[in-house]
Structures are given as structure tokens and as C-alpha cells.
Amino acid sequence: MINRFFSHTELKTDNGSTRLDQDNIPSHIAIIMDGNGRWAKNKGLPRVAGHREGMKVVTNIVEKANEIGVRYLTLYAFSTENWKRPEKEVEFLMKLPERFLEKELPNLQKNNVKVRTIGDTSLLPRNTVRAVEKAVEETADNTGLVLNFALNYGGRHELVEMVKVLGEDIAEGTVNPEDITENLLSERLLTQGLPDPDLLIRTSGEIRLSNFMLWQLAYSEFWFTEVLWPDFKDEDLVEAVKEYQQRKRRYGGV
């Protein structure tokens, strides 16, 4: 267990590794979980095998994030662009949230994890929606880590829908154009009630946002790794947090 009386990043554990600074844990981590298909291809397996293995990693990373003191964890589970993938793969991906939540809900409850989602669920299979709604409802009173699944989510789609709502408010006279602020816009996004991510992690060596949380990531720290998501371990998460703790967030200042 980390000794909370020590907060300097250079303090060493008995095995020589650097302790995390408990006063500088990113409150909100967002992860683009990439590389499942390539992991499977490298092993001569069908792509769905990579997605199945990736689901197991989610369990470990949620537990580790909770252990080190992360308050919010957003996982990019299915994007609005993923519908372009082969039909069989999409069908499998649609079943993963249901399978994960049915298996892991007791552990999430035990660990006081609160489940929520962002994205357009209107196009998701009914069984998937029911499983998600059940997890959200049953963990609503939990006060620990908030596990936020981005399902059928796209950053541009989110912004377009926000502008539509804002346009209706202006047309109805409930909002004046001169009253529009960054806070007002943020309150109309799907992430209402969540702080912007402090740290974005993307696996598999790709270096792009892929339409993920375009507004919310404006001042986030980015950490990219060549590790494919099914191979992503607890120590990789810790490494990303250590790197985050070595950076100075200036928000445009000096």
C-alpha cells in the first residue's frame, strides 16, 4: 500500500520503483482502447478474439485505477465510426458490454464503482441497453470510482447535438446569445457532471484522437504507447500516471 504521508514523485519503494505522488493523481483518465484486432492478427486469431481479450483488461485496469485513487475513468468502447466494421465484428462488439456487466457487476458493486455512459444508445441492441441501464441503476448510489463507458459515441456528433439543443433554447428565449460561455456549453454536453480528463491514454501506437471527447480534451495531457490494448497491464497505467506527474500543466500560462 502506498504511504500517503509521502508525496514526492522521486521517493522509491523497497524494490526501487518510483512511488506515485498521491497528491497529484489525475482525477479523470480517458482511454482509447486500441489494438485488439492487431493483437489477434499477430497471433493468427480472428479479430473477435482480440476484443474478448481486451474485455478482460478492462477489469484489471478499472481495479488498478480505483486502487491508485483515480476518481473518473472513461473508456472509448464503441465509436460512431465503428459501425463501418464487418457486420460479424459489430455484432460481437455489441454483446461485449452486456457480457462484461453481467460478469463484473457484483465486483463493481463490491468496489463501490459507479457506472455511467455517454453516447447515442438509440441505435444499440435492446439487450445491450438493458444491461447498461441495469448497471447504471444498481450502482447509482455508489460513491467510488465513476466508470464511464463511451458507447456509440462521437465527439463531433456530441457537439452537433449540443448546438441543436442550444439553438432551441435561443429560439425559445431561455438563453440569450450574449450569455453563452464555455461553462454553459459544457453543461449541455454528454459529459455533464464530469470534470474534463486530466490524462488521455491511447494504446497501439496510433497518435490521434479519433473523434473522442474533442471539447473535453482541450487541456488534457496525452500519453501514447505502442502496447496493444490486450497486452496493457497495471504497470502500463502506473507508468502513464508517473509520466503525467512529471509534467507541468500551464493551461496557456508560463
N, C-alpha and C positions, 0 to 999 in steps of 0.2 A: 504493500500500500504506500502511496506517495505521502510523504510527510508534508503537511500543509504549512508548517512553520517556515519551510524553505521555499523561496520563490525565485531564486536566481537561476537562469537557464543553464549556467555552466556547472552547477553542482552535479556531482557524479554519484551514481548508485554503487553498490558493492561490486558489481560486475563491470564497472567502468562506463556504462552508458549514461547519457545525459538525462537528468530529470526534466520533466515538463514544468514550466512555470505555471503554477496553479492560479496565479493572479492574471494570467494572460491566455487563458483557454478561449479559442474562438467560440462565441456564443452560438453562432449558426454556421454549420458547414453544409454546403451543397455539393453533390457528387453526380457527375455524368459517368454512369457505369458503362464503359465501352470496352469492347474486345471479346465478347462472348463468342461471336461467330468465328473470329480468327483463332481463338483458343481451340475451338472444336476442329477447325480445319487443320490446324497444326498436328492434331492427334488423329486425323483421319476419321473424325466422328461427324455426324450430322449437326447442323447449326443449333438445333434444339437442345442438344447435349450441353452445349456451352451455356445456354440460358438456364438450364436446370442446375448446372454447377454454380452459375452466378447467383442464383437464388440462395444457395447455402451461404455464400459470402455475406449476403445482406444480414443474415442472422448474427454472424460474428462481428460485423462492423457496427451494428446497432448496439450490441452489448459493450463493445470497446468504447464507442463514443459516449455511451451512458456512464461507463466506469470513469473516464477521464474528466467528465464534467461538462460535456457539450450539452447545450440546452435545446437546440433545434437541429434536426438532420433532415435535409430534403434530398430525395433520391429521384433522379430522372428515369422513371421506369418505362414510359412509353410516350413517344412524341407524336405530334400531329402528322409528322412526315413518315412515321413508321408503318402507316397503312400501305405504303408503296412496296413493302417487302412481300415475299411469296406468301400466298394465302395460308399454306400449312403452318408457316412460321408465325404469322399473325395470330392464327387460331391458338397456337401453343402459348404465345405471349399473353393472350387474353386470359388464359387459365392460370397463369402464374400468381397473380395477386390473390386469387381465391385459394390456391393451394398453400401459398405462404401464410396467409392469415389464418386459415383453418388449423394449420400445424402450430403456428407460433403465437397465436392469440393468448393462450394460457401463460406463456413466458413473458409476453408483453405486459400482461396484467400483473404478473408477479414482480416485474421490474418497474412498475409504475409508469410505463410508457404510454403516451397519449398519441393516438393515430389520427391523422387528418389527411386530406388530399387536395390537390389543385388540378384543374383541367376540366375539359368538357366531357362529362360522363354520359351524355345523351347518346353517344354512339357505341358505348361499351356494352358487351353482352349483359343480360339481366343478372345472370349468376355472379358475374364479376362485381356488378354494382351492389348486389345484396351482400356479398362478402365484405366489401369495403364499408358499406353503411353499418353493418353489424359491428365491425371493429371500431369504427368511429364512435358509435353509440355506447358500446360497452366500455370504452376507455375514456369517455368524455370527462369523467371526474378525476382521472389520474393527473398527478402534478409533476411528474418527472420529465424525461426527455420527450420532446414532441417529434414524432416520426412522420414526416410529411412526404407522401408519395405524389409525384407528378405523373398523372395518368391521362393520356390523350391531351398532353399539354404542349403548347407552343407559345413562345414569347410574343411573336407578332400578333397571333390570334388574341392573346390576352389584352394587348394594347388596343387592338381594333374594337374589341367588345367594351373595353373601358371607355373609349371615346364615344361609342354609341350611347352608353348609359349617361355619360356626361352631357352629350348633346341633347338627350331627352330632358335632363334636369334643367338645362339652359332654356330649352323651348318652353318648359312648364313654369319657368320663372323662379325655381327653387335655388338656382345658382346663377350668380352674375359673372360674366366673363372676367371682370377685374378681380374677382375673388379666387380665381384659380391659382393654386400654389402646388408645390411638389407634394406637400402633405395631403392635400385634397385629392390629387391623382393617386397617390399611394393607397389611400383609403378605399379606392374603387377597384383596386387590383385583386386578383385571386388570393394573394398572399396577405390580405388584410389581417392584422393582428400578429403577424410575424415580423421580426426585425430582418433587415436585409442581410444576406450572407456575409460573414466576415471572410470566409475562405471557400473558394471553389476548387474542387479536385476533379481532374479528368484522367482516366486511365487509358491505356493502349497506345500512347504516343501521339494521338491526334491533338492538335493545338488550335482549337476553335470552340465557339460557344454552342453551335448547332441549334440556334433559336431557343436558348434556355435562359429564362429569367433576365431578359435584356435590360429592363429597367432596374431590377433589384441588384444586379452585379456591377453597377456603375463604379463603385469604390471597393469592391472585394479584392482580396489577394488571390492570385491564381497559382495553382500548383499542378504541373503536368508530369505524368510518369509513363514510362514505356511498359510498365506492368499491365498485363491484360486483367480485366476485372475478375475472372475466376481464380487468378493467382494472387489477388490483392489480399494482404494479410494485415493483422493488427499492427504489426511493426511498420507497415507502409503508412497507415493512418497516423501513427505516432510521429513518423518521420515528417509527414506533411505539416503536422501541428508544430513540430520543432522548427521547421523552416519558417512557418508563419510567425513564430515568436521572435525570430531574428530580424524581421522586417520592421520598418518604422512607417506607420500609416499616417500620411501627411494630409490627405484629403485636399490636395491642391495647395497646401501651405508649404512652409520651409522646414 
